[in-house]
Amino acid sequence: MTSSIRSITRAAAACMAAVLAIGAAPAAMAQAYPAKSVKILVGFAPGGAMDIVARTVGQKMAAGLGQTVVIDNKPGAASNIAIRQLIDSPPDGYTVMLVANGLTANPLLYTQQPFDPNTDVVPISLVARLPVVIAANPKSEVGSVAKLIEISKAKPGSLNYGSPGSGSTPHLAVELFARGAGIVLTHIPYKGGKPAITDALGGQLPLVAVNAVEVQPLWKDGKLKVLAALSAQRVSTMPDVPTIAESGFPGFEANVWHAFIAPKGTPPAIVAKLNAEIHKALADPEVKERLANLGAEVSPSTPEALAALVRSEHERYGKLIREAKIKAN
């Protein structure tokens, strides 16, 4: 063998070794994962439904991962601050995020620091669904969905409803419902669900749209009447409340959903590991009970199913936001 041929052979072998090393790196990384604590970003303040879900699931995940799971609350800009931090984080599985529907609607509502929910993040698993509900003061003349529609058709725009804010999931859900019902409601945006509920309790606001967990105690005490849950099934903590389908609109559904995502480029083996640990946590009876007490339906999924949900919700809300010219507060 000539020296030139030997040189070419050695070079080819070196290249092959390099290729094999590159291919083995993600597998080795995944096999060693996790070697330190895992951080879960939450785009809202401590104490809310999102924070409770993250802490409940994260605590159980820690046992399976064999590492501490830290909740990092980064409120602001409807969770966009936390989403941007996630996108800019290393794709190594040590920073993940619990998100809600805002992941799909925010890029259409905010022009600063845009992102694509279909390509800039990696789906891990759906976690839970919390139904949006429409509620009223018990003394209000709007005692049912049928009455709401009757009044709205007689005097379009005469009924006001409050929501946690312009572009929030309850706002978008009610606008989708109103379009389907052929009615016009007047939206009053608030800075969160609590002040909107306060005005409904005081009689200054006839209707309010929020997630089920925010009104469940008030419904139980008879302080608010929940007209309908915009979900496929009745809310477990409010079994007497009809669904929107039972109120004459079969097929319509609008939930606040929670899901875990990771930065773009996170190795598939690490995504699979996280998905498995999330599913194990959601199967735990204590976790199921805690989430049920929030009015949430435990809904684990594959990464592929979550990706499909993100795509469909992005298209659904995008069409509404563009046609209705909805802007964030």
C-alpha positions as YAML, in Angstrom:
chain: A
units: angstrom
residues:
- id: 1
  name: MET
  ca: [0.00, 0.00, 0.00]
- id: 2
  name: THR
  ca: [1.48, 3.37, -1.02]
- id: 3
  name: SER
  ca: [1.87, 6.16, 1.53]
- id: 4
  name: SER
  ca: [-0.80, 8.25, -0.23]
- id: 5
  name: ILE
  ca: [-3.32, 5.39, -0.08]
- id: 6
  name: ARG
  ca: [-2.50, 4.83, 3.60]
- id: 7
  name: SER
  ca: [-3.04, 8.54, 4.25]
- id: 8
  name: ILE
  ca: [-6.41, 8.47, 2.51]
- id: 9
  name: THR
  ca: [-7.43, 5.34, 4.47]
- id: 10
  name: ARG
  ca: [-6.43, 6.93, 7.80]
- id: 11
  name: ALA
  ca: [-8.31, 10.13, 6.90]
- id: 12
  name: ALA
  ca: [-11.44, 8.15, 5.98]
- id: 13
  name: ALA
  ca: [-11.24, 6.21, 9.22]
- id: 14
  name: ALA
  ca: [-10.86, 9.43, 11.18]
- id: 15
  name: CYS
  ca: [-13.90, 10.93, 9.44]
- id: 16
  name: MET
  ca: [-15.95, 7.82, 10.16]
- id: 17
  name: ALA
  ca: [-14.92, 7.92, 13.81]
- id: 18
  name: ALA
  ca: [-15.92, 11.57, 14.01]
- id: 19
  name: VAL
  ca: [-19.32, 10.82, 12.45]
- id: 20
  name: LEU
  ca: [-19.91, 7.98, 14.89]
- id: 21
  name: ALA
  ca: [-18.87, 10.17, 17.80]
- id: 22
  name: ILE
  ca: [-21.30, 12.90, 16.73]
- id: 23
  name: GLY
  ca: [-24.10, 10.37, 16.41]
- id: 24
  name: ALA
  ca: [-23.31, 8.85, 19.78]
- id: 25
  name: ALA
  ca: [-23.18, 12.22, 21.60]
- id: 26
  name: PRO
  ca: [-26.96, 12.75, 21.91]
- id: 27
  name: ALA
  ca: [-27.45, 9.13, 22.96]
- id: 28
  name: ALA
  ca: [-24.75, 9.44, 25.62]
- id: 29
  name: MET
  ca: [-26.22, 12.75, 26.78]
- id: 30
  name: ALA
  ca: [-29.68, 11.20, 27.06]
- id: 31
  name: GLN
  ca: [-28.32, 8.15, 28.89]
- id: 32
  name: ALA
  ca: [-26.65, 10.36, 31.50]
- id: 33
  name: TYR
  ca: [-29.71, 12.63, 31.77]
- id: 34
  name: PRO
  ca: [-30.51, 14.06, 34.22]
- id: 35
  name: ALA
  ca: [-27.25, 14.77, 36.03]
- id: 36
  name: LYS
  ca: [-28.50, 17.91, 37.79]
- id: 37
  name: SER
  ca: [-31.72, 19.69, 38.77]
- id: 38
  name: VAL
  ca: [-34.39, 20.40, 36.16]
- id: 39
  name: LYS
  ca: [-36.04, 23.83, 35.96]
- id: 40
  name: ILE
  ca: [-39.70, 24.33, 35.03]
- id: 41
  name: LEU
  ca: [-40.48, 27.85, 33.82]
- id: 42
  name: VAL
  ca: [-43.95, 29.21, 34.60]
- id: 43
  name: GLY
  ca: [-45.04, 32.45, 32.93]
- id: 44
  name: PHE
  ca: [-47.35, 33.49, 35.77]
- id: 45
  name: ALA
  ca: [-47.03, 34.46, 39.43]
- id: 46
  name: PRO
  ca: [-47.03, 31.86, 42.24]
- id: 47
  name: GLY
  ca: [-50.38, 30.73, 43.60]
- id: 48
  name: GLY
  ca: [-52.38, 30.57, 40.37]
- id: 49
  name: ALA
  ca: [-53.69, 27.49, 38.62]
- id: 50
  name: MET
  ca: [-50.65, 27.22, 36.34]
- id: 51
  name: ASP
  ca: [-48.24, 27.45, 39.26]
- id: 52
  name: ILE
  ca: [-50.18, 24.83, 41.25]
- id: 53
  name: VAL
  ca: [-50.17, 22.41, 38.31]
- id: 54
  name: ALA
  ca: [-46.42, 22.91, 37.75]
- id: 55
  name: ARG
  ca: [-45.57, 22.32, 41.41]
- id: 56
  name: THR
  ca: [-47.89, 19.33, 41.74]
- id: 57
  name: VAL
  ca: [-46.56, 17.55, 38.66]
- id: 58
  name: GLY
  ca: [-42.96, 18.70, 39.16]
- id: 59
  name: GLN
  ca: [-42.80, 17.28, 42.68]
- id: 60
  name: LYS
  ca: [-43.73, 13.81, 41.40]
- id: 61
  name: MET
  ca: [-41.40, 14.10, 38.42]
- id: 62
  name: ALA
  ca: [-38.49, 14.78, 40.78]
- id: 63
  name: ALA
  ca: [-38.85, 11.34, 42.34]
- id: 64
  name: GLY
  ca: [-38.72, 9.60, 38.96]
- id: 65
  name: LEU
  ca: [-35.88, 11.73, 37.61]
- id: 66
  name: GLY
  ca: [-33.83, 11.35, 40.77]
- id: 67
  name: GLN
  ca: [-33.10, 15.09, 40.73]
- id: 68
  name: THR
  ca: [-34.60, 18.24, 42.22]
- id: 69
  name: VAL
  ca: [-37.22, 19.97, 40.07]
- id: 70
  name: VAL
  ca: [-37.23, 23.74, 40.55]
- id: 71
  name: ILE
  ca: [-40.20, 25.96, 39.65]
- id: 72
  name: ASP
  ca: [-39.07, 29.32, 38.22]
- id: 73
  name: ASN
  ca: [-41.92, 31.86, 38.01]
- id: 74
  name: LYS
  ca: [-41.34, 34.50, 35.31]
- id: 75
  name: PRO
  ca: [-44.61, 36.46, 35.06]
- id: 76
  name: GLY
  ca: [-45.17, 39.19, 32.50]
- id: 77
  name: ALA
  ca: [-46.40, 39.86, 28.96]
- id: 78
  name: ALA
  ca: [-48.94, 37.03, 29.14]
- id: 79
  name: SER
  ca: [-46.09, 34.48, 29.61]
- id: 80
  name: ASN
  ca: [-44.05, 35.80, 26.64]
- id: 81
  name: ILE
  ca: [-41.09, 36.66, 28.90]
- id: 82
  name: ALA
  ca: [-40.85, 33.05, 30.09]
- id: 83
  name: ILE
  ca: [-41.37, 31.66, 26.58]
- id: 84
  name: ARG
  ca: [-38.52, 33.80, 25.27]
- id: 85
  name: GLN
  ca: [-36.28, 32.57, 28.11]
- id: 86
  name: LEU
  ca: [-37.14, 28.99, 27.19]
- id: 87
  name: ILE
  ca: [-36.38, 29.55, 23.49]
- id: 88
  name: ASP
  ca: [-32.99, 31.04, 24.42]
- id: 89
  name: SER
  ca: [-32.11, 28.21, 26.84]
- id: 90
  name: PRO
  ca: [-29.72, 25.35, 25.95]
- id: 91
  name: PRO
  ca: [-31.65, 22.39, 24.43]
- id: 92
  name: ASP
  ca: [-30.37, 19.94, 27.03]
- id: 93
  name: GLY
  ca: [-33.54, 19.04, 28.96]
- id: 94
  name: TYR
  ca: [-32.61, 21.06, 32.03]
- id: 95
  name: THR
  ca: [-35.00, 23.91, 31.25]
- id: 96
  name: VAL
  ca: [-38.59, 23.13, 30.26]
- id: 97
  name: MET
  ca: [-41.79, 25.13, 30.54]
- id: 98
  name: LEU
  ca: [-45.40, 24.60, 31.48]
- id: 99
  name: VAL
  ca: [-47.48, 26.62, 29.03]
- id: 100
  name: ALA
  ca: [-51.13, 27.27, 28.26]
- id: 101
  name: ASN
  ca: [-53.08, 28.34, 25.17]
- id: 102
  name: GLY
  ca: [-51.13, 31.60, 25.12]
- id: 103
  name: LEU
  ca: [-48.36, 29.69, 23.38]
- id: 104
  name: THR
  ca: [-50.56, 29.52, 20.27]
- id: 105
  name: ALA
  ca: [-52.32, 32.90, 20.51]
- id: 106
  name: ASN
  ca: [-49.54, 35.20, 21.75]
- id: 107
  name: PRO
  ca: [-47.52, 35.32, 18.50]
- id: 108
  name: LEU
  ca: [-50.66, 36.71, 16.85]
- id: 109
  name: LEU
  ca: [-51.42, 39.20, 19.64]
- id: 110
  name: TYR
  ca: [-47.96, 40.61, 20.32]
- id: 111
  name: THR
  ca: [-45.64, 42.04, 17.67]
- id: 112
  name: GLN
  ca: [-42.51, 42.33, 19.83]
- id: 113
  name: GLN
  ca: [-40.18, 39.33, 20.06]
- id: 114
  name: PRO
  ca: [-42.31, 37.11, 17.81]
- id: 115
  name: PHE
  ca: [-41.92, 33.34, 17.84]
- id: 116
  name: ASP
  ca: [-43.41, 30.39, 16.01]
- id: 117
  name: PRO
  ca: [-45.05, 27.86, 18.37]
- id: 118
  name: ASN
  ca: [-44.76, 25.19, 15.67]
- id: 119
  name: THR
  ca: [-41.00, 25.46, 15.08]
- id: 120
  name: ASP
  ca: [-39.28, 27.38, 17.91]
- id: 121
  name: VAL
  ca: [-40.13, 24.92, 20.69]
- id: 122
  name: VAL
  ca: [-40.39, 21.15, 21.10]
- id: 123
  name: PRO
  ca: [-43.63, 19.59, 22.44]
- id: 124
  name: ILE
  ca: [-43.28, 17.12, 25.31]
- id: 125
  name: SER
  ca: [-46.76, 16.30, 26.64]
- id: 126
  name: LEU
  ca: [-50.18, 17.73, 27.27]
- id: 127
  name: VAL
  ca: [-50.92, 17.76, 31.00]
- id: 128
  name: ALA
  ca: [-54.48, 18.90, 31.71]
- id: 129
  name: ARG
  ca: [-57.50, 20.78, 30.43]
- id: 130
  name: LEU
  ca: [-59.41, 23.34, 32.51]
- id: 131
  name: PRO
  ca: [-62.79, 24.30, 31.05]
- id: 132
  name: VAL
  ca: [-63.71, 27.92, 30.40]
- id: 133
  name: VAL
  ca: [-67.06, 28.78, 32.00]
- id: 134
  name: ILE
  ca: [-69.58, 31.59, 31.54]
- id: 135
  name: ALA
  ca: [-71.00, 32.81, 34.86]
- id: 136
  name: ALA
  ca: [-73.48, 35.44, 36.02]
- id: 137
  name: ASN
  ca: [-74.71, 37.07, 39.19]
- id: 138
  name: PRO
  ca: [-77.62, 34.96, 40.51]
- id: 139
  name: LYS
  ca: [-79.85, 38.08, 40.43]
- id: 140
  name: SER
  ca: [-79.06, 38.73, 36.77]
- id: 141
  name: GLU
  ca: [-81.79, 38.21, 34.18]
- id: 142
  name: VAL
  ca: [-79.31, 36.06, 32.28]
- id: 143
  name: GLY
  ca: [-80.04, 32.75, 33.97]
- id: 144
  name: SER
  ca: [-79.15, 30.39, 31.11]
- id: 145
  name: VAL
  ca: [-77.39, 30.18, 27.76]
- id: 146
  name: ALA
  ca: [-80.81, 30.23, 26.06]
- id: 147
  name: LYS
  ca: [-81.69, 33.50, 27.81]
- id: 148
  name: LEU
  ca: [-78.28, 34.95, 26.94]
- id: 149
  name: ILE
  ca: [-78.92, 34.24, 23.26]
- id: 150
  name: GLU
  ca: [-82.49, 35.55, 23.42]
- id: 151
  name: ILE
  ca: [-81.39, 38.90, 24.89]
- id: 152
  name: SER
  ca: [-78.42, 39.20, 22.54]
- id: 153
  name: LYS
  ca: [-80.51, 38.58, 19.44]
- id: 154
  name: ALA
  ca: [-83.15, 41.06, 20.55]
- id: 155
  name: LYS
  ca: [-80.54, 43.74, 21.33]
- id: 156
  name: PRO
  ca: [-77.17, 42.90, 19.74]
- id: 157
  name: GLY
  ca: [-74.24, 44.10, 21.83]
- id: 158
  name: SER
  ca: [-76.40, 44.96, 24.84]
- id: 159
  name: LEU
  ca: [-74.87, 42.27, 27.07]
- id: 160
  name: ASN
  ca: [-71.42, 42.90, 28.49]
- id: 161
  name: TYR
  ca: [-69.06, 40.18, 29.64]
- id: 162
  name: GLY
  ca: [-65.76, 40.47, 31.45]
- id: 163
  name: SER
  ca: [-62.65, 38.35, 30.95]
- id: 164
  name: PRO
  ca: [-59.08, 38.21, 32.36]
- id: 165
  name: GLY
  ca: [-57.96, 40.39, 29.45]
- id: 166
  name: SER
  ca: [-58.08, 41.03, 25.73]
- id: 167
  name: GLY
  ca: [-56.68, 38.00, 23.94]
- id: 168
  name: SER
  ca: [-56.98, 35.75, 27.01]
- id: 169
  name: THR
  ca: [-58.30, 32.24, 26.41]
- id: 170
  name: PRO
  ca: [-61.71, 32.98, 28.02]
- id: 171
  name: HIS
  ca: [-62.06, 36.07, 25.79]
- id: 172
  name: LEU
  ca: [-61.21, 34.12, 22.64]
- id: 173
  name: ALA
  ca: [-63.43, 31.21, 23.70]
- id: 174
  name: VAL
  ca: [-66.51, 33.41, 24.18]
- id: 175
  name: GLU
  ca: [-65.89, 35.22, 20.90]
- id: 176
  name: LEU
  ca: [-65.74, 31.86, 19.10]
- id: 177
  name: PHE
  ca: [-68.98, 30.82, 20.83]
- id: 178
  name: ALA
  ca: [-70.70, 34.12, 19.97]
- id: 179
  name: ARG
  ca: [-69.78, 33.76, 16.31]
- id: 180
  name: GLY
  ca: [-71.09, 30.21, 16.27]
- id: 181
  name: ALA
  ca: [-74.33, 31.30, 17.95]
- id: 182
  name: GLY
  ca: [-74.79, 34.27, 15.62]
- id: 183
  name: ILE
  ca: [-74.84, 36.83, 18.43]
- id: 184
  name: VAL
  ca: [-72.87, 39.93, 19.44]
- id: 185
  name: LEU
  ca: [-71.58, 40.35, 22.99]
- id: 186
  name: THR
  ca: [-69.61, 43.35, 24.27]
- id: 187
  name: HIS
  ca: [-66.26, 42.42, 25.75]
- id: 188
  name: ILE
  ca: [-64.93, 44.24, 28.84]
- id: 189
  name: PRO
  ca: [-61.26, 43.33, 29.41]
- id: 190
  name: TYR
  ca: [-59.89, 43.23, 32.96]
- id: 191
  name: LYS
  ca: [-56.40, 42.83, 34.37]
- id: 192
  name: GLY
  ca: [-57.01, 39.24, 35.46]
- id: 193
  name: GLY
  ca: [-60.00, 37.09, 36.32]
- id: 194
  name: LYS
  ca: [-60.39, 38.21, 39.93]
- id: 195
  name: PRO
  ca: [-61.42, 41.86, 39.27]
- id: 196
  name: ALA
  ca: [-63.87, 40.71, 36.58]
- id: 197
  name: ILE
  ca: [-65.42, 38.25, 39.03]
- id: 198
  name: THR
  ca: [-65.60, 40.98, 41.71]
- id: 199
  name: ASP
  ca: [-67.66, 43.20, 39.39]
- id: 200
  name: ALA
  ca: [-69.94, 40.29, 38.48]
- id: 201
  name: LEU
  ca: [-70.50, 39.61, 42.20]
- id: 202
  name: GLY
  ca: [-71.29, 43.30, 42.74]
- id: 203
  name: GLY
  ca: [-73.78, 43.41, 39.89]
- id: 204
  name: GLN
  ca: [-71.78, 45.89, 37.78]
- id: 205
  name: LEU
  ca: [-71.17, 43.20, 35.19]
- id: 206
  name: PRO
  ca: [-73.86, 40.78, 33.95]
- id: 207
  name: LEU
  ca: [-71.50, 38.06, 32.71]
- id: 208
  name: VAL
  ca: [-67.96, 36.88, 33.26]
- id: 209
  name: ALA
  ca: [-65.84, 34.31, 31.40]
- id: 210
  name: VAL
  ca: [-62.97, 32.68, 33.31]
- id: 211
  name: ASN
  ca: [-61.56, 29.20, 33.89]
- id: 212
  name: ALA
  ca: [-63.56, 26.87, 36.10]
- id: 213
  name: VAL
  ca: [-61.18, 26.89, 39.07]
- id: 214
  name: GLU
  ca: [-61.69, 30.63, 39.60]
- id: 215
  name: VAL
  ca: [-65.45, 30.41, 40.12]
- id: 216
  name: GLN
  ca: [-65.88, 26.95, 41.64]
- id: 217
  name: PRO
  ca: [-65.95, 28.13, 45.32]
- id: 218
  name: LEU
  ca: [-68.36, 30.98, 44.46]
- id: 219
  name: TRP
  ca: [-70.64, 28.62, 42.54]
- id: 220
  name: LYS
  ca: [-70.62, 26.23, 45.49]
- id: 221
  name: ASP
  ca: [-71.66, 29.03, 47.86]
- id: 222
  name: GLY
  ca: [-74.40, 30.24, 45.48]
- id: 223
  name: LYS
  ca: [-72.71, 33.58, 44.88]
- id: 224
  name: LEU
  ca: [-72.35, 33.03, 41.13]
- id: 225
  name: LYS
  ca: [-74.49, 31.08, 38.69]
- id: 226
  name: VAL
  ca: [-72.46, 29.20, 36.09]
- id: 227
  name: LEU
  ca: [-74.46, 29.09, 32.86]
- id: 228
  name: ALA
  ca: [-72.31, 26.57, 31.03]
- id: 229
  name: ALA
  ca: [-68.89, 24.97, 30.79]
- id: 230
  name: LEU
  ca: [-67.32, 25.26, 27.35]
- id: 231
  name: SER
  ca: [-66.06, 21.68, 27.52]
- id: 232
  name: ALA
  ca: [-66.92, 18.26, 26.14]
- id: 233
  name: GLN
  ca: [-67.71, 16.86, 29.61]
- id: 234
  name: ARG
  ca: [-69.18, 18.39, 32.73]
- id: 235
  name: VAL
  ca: [-66.69, 19.80, 35.23]
- id: 236
  name: SER
  ca: [-66.13, 17.21, 37.97]
- id: 237
  name: THR
  ca: [-66.21, 19.84, 40.73]
- id: 238
  name: MET
  ca: [-69.41, 21.42, 39.32]
- id: 239
  name: PRO
  ca: [-71.47, 18.42, 38.24]
- id: 240
  name: ASP
  ca: [-74.76, 20.35, 38.01]
- id: 241
  name: VAL
  ca: [-73.41, 22.81, 35.44]
- id: 242
  name: PRO
  ca: [-74.37, 21.87, 31.85]
- id: 243
  name: THR
  ca: [-71.84, 21.82, 29.04]
- id: 244
  name: ILE
  ca: [-72.22, 24.16, 26.09]
- id: 245
  name: ALA
  ca: [-73.18, 21.12, 23.98]
- id: 246
  name: GLU
  ca: [-76.02, 20.34, 26.39]
- id: 247
  name: SER
  ca: [-77.07, 23.96, 26.03]
- id: 248
  name: GLY
  ca: [-77.66, 23.56, 22.31]
- id: 249
  name: PHE
  ca: [-74.20, 23.81, 20.74]
- id: 250
  name: PRO
  ca: [-72.89, 20.30, 20.12]
- id: 251
  name: GLY
  ca: [-69.29, 20.03, 18.99]
- id: 252
  name: PHE
  ca: [-68.19, 23.35, 20.45]
- id: 253
  name: GLU
  ca: [-65.34, 23.17, 22.94]
- id: 254
  name: ALA
  ca: [-62.89, 25.69, 24.42]
- id: 255
  name: ASN
  ca: [-60.53, 24.74, 27.21]
- id: 256
  name: VAL
  ca: [-57.58, 26.28, 28.96]
- id: 257
  name: TRP
  ca: [-54.96, 23.59, 28.42]
- id: 258
  name: HIS
  ca: [-51.59, 23.12, 30.09]
- id: 259
  name: ALA
  ca: [-48.63, 21.40, 28.45]
- id: 260
  name: PHE
  ca: [-44.88, 20.93, 28.79]
- id: 261
  name: ILE
  ca: [-42.51, 22.14, 26.07]
- id: 262
  name: ALA
  ca: [-38.72, 22.29, 25.66]
- id: 263
  name: PRO
  ca: [-36.29, 24.42, 23.60]
- id: 264
  name: LYS
  ca: [-35.89, 23.63, 19.91]
- id: 265
  name: GLY
  ca: [-33.18, 21.03, 19.37]
- id: 266
  name: THR
  ca: [-33.75, 19.06, 22.58]
- id: 267
  name: PRO
  ca: [-32.71, 15.44, 21.80]
- id: 268
  name: PRO
  ca: [-35.64, 13.06, 21.14]
- id: 269
  name: ALA
  ca: [-34.35, 10.64, 23.80]
- id: 270
  name: ILE
  ca: [-34.54, 13.35, 26.46]
- id: 271
  name: VAL
  ca: [-38.02, 14.39, 25.27]
- id: 272
  name: ALA
  ca: [-39.08, 10.73, 25.56]
- id: 273
  name: LYS
  ca: [-37.64, 10.53, 29.08]
- id: 274
  name: LEU
  ca: [-39.48, 13.67, 30.19]
- id: 275
  name: ASN
  ca: [-42.69, 12.50, 28.53]
- id: 276
  name: ALA
  ca: [-42.51, 9.18, 30.42]
- id: 277
  name: GLU
  ca: [-41.92, 10.92, 33.76]
- id: 278
  name: ILE
  ca: [-44.78, 13.37, 33.16]
- id: 279
  name: HIS
  ca: [-47.12, 10.46, 32.38]
- id: 280
  name: LYS
  ca: [-46.00, 8.62, 35.54]
- id: 281
  name: ALA
  ca: [-46.65, 11.76, 37.60]
- id: 282
  name: LEU
  ca: [-50.11, 12.26, 36.09]
- id: 283
  name: ALA
  ca: [-51.01, 8.63, 36.88]
- id: 284
  name: ASP
  ca: [-50.33, 9.20, 40.59]
- id: 285
  name: PRO
  ca: [-53.60, 9.25, 42.62]
- id: 286
  name: GLU
  ca: [-52.51, 12.29, 44.66]
- id: 287
  name: VAL
  ca: [-51.73, 14.27, 41.52]
- id: 288
  name: LYS
  ca: [-55.03, 13.26, 39.92]
- id: 289
  name: GLU
  ca: [-56.96, 14.34, 43.02]
- id: 290
  name: ARG
  ca: [-55.13, 17.67, 43.27]
- id: 291
  name: LEU
  ca: [-55.79, 18.51, 39.63]
- id: 292
  name: ALA
  ca: [-59.40, 17.34, 39.87]
- id: 293
  name: ASN
  ca: [-59.89, 19.77, 42.76]
- id: 294
  name: LEU
  ca: [-58.88, 22.51, 40.34]
- id: 295
  name: GLY
  ca: [-61.57, 21.36, 37.95]
- id: 296
  name: ALA
  ca: [-58.87, 20.04, 35.62]
- id: 297
  name: GLU
  ca: [-59.11, 16.92, 33.48]
- id: 298
  name: VAL
  ca: [-55.79, 15.03, 33.41]
- id: 299
  name: SER
  ca: [-54.88, 14.65, 29.73]
- id: 300
  name: PRO
  ca: [-51.40, 13.20, 29.06]
- id: 301
  name: SER
  ca: [-50.39, 12.92, 25.42]
- id: 302
  name: THR
  ca: [-47.59, 12.00, 23.05]
- id: 303
  name: PRO
  ca: [-45.34, 14.79, 21.75]
- id: 304
  name: GLU
  ca: [-46.92, 14.27, 18.31]
- id: 305
  name: ALA
  ca: [-50.46, 14.74, 19.65]
- id: 306
  name: LEU
  ca: [-49.43, 17.93, 21.44]
- id: 307
  name: ALA
  ca: [-47.78, 19.22, 18.25]
- id: 308
  name: ALA
  ca: [-51.05, 18.62, 16.38]
- id: 309
  name: LEU
  ca: [-53.02, 20.48, 19.07]
- id: 310
  name: VAL
  ca: [-50.64, 23.45, 18.92]
- id: 311
  name: ARG
  ca: [-50.99, 23.62, 15.12]
- id: 312
  name: SER
  ca: [-54.79, 23.45, 15.17]
- id: 313
  name: GLU
  ca: [-55.16, 25.98, 18.00]
- id: 314
  name: HIS
  ca: [-52.73, 28.38, 16.31]
- id: 315
  name: GLU
  ca: [-54.83, 28.24, 13.14]
- id: 316
  name: ARG
  ca: [-58.16, 28.45, 15.01]
- id: 317
  name: TYR
  ca: [-57.23, 31.44, 17.14]
- id: 318
  name: GLY
  ca: [-55.28, 33.06, 14.32]
- id: 319
  name: LYS
  ca: [-58.37, 33.19, 12.12]
- id: 320
  name: LEU
  ca: [-60.44, 34.71, 14.94]
- id: 321
  name: ILE
  ca: [-57.79, 37.27, 15.96]
- id: 322
  name: ARG
  ca: [-57.32, 38.47, 12.40]
- id: 323
  name: GLU
  ca: [-61.02, 38.65, 11.52]
- id: 324
  name: ALA
  ca: [-62.09, 40.27, 14.83]
- id: 325
  name: LYS
  ca: [-58.95, 42.49, 14.92]
- id: 326
  name: ILE
  ca: [-58.28, 41.44, 18.52]
- id: 327
  name: LYS
  ca: [-55.28, 43.00, 20.25]
- id: 328
  name: ALA
  ca: [-53.70, 42.30, 23.62]
- id: 329
  name: ASN
  ca: [-54.34, 44.71, 26.51]
...
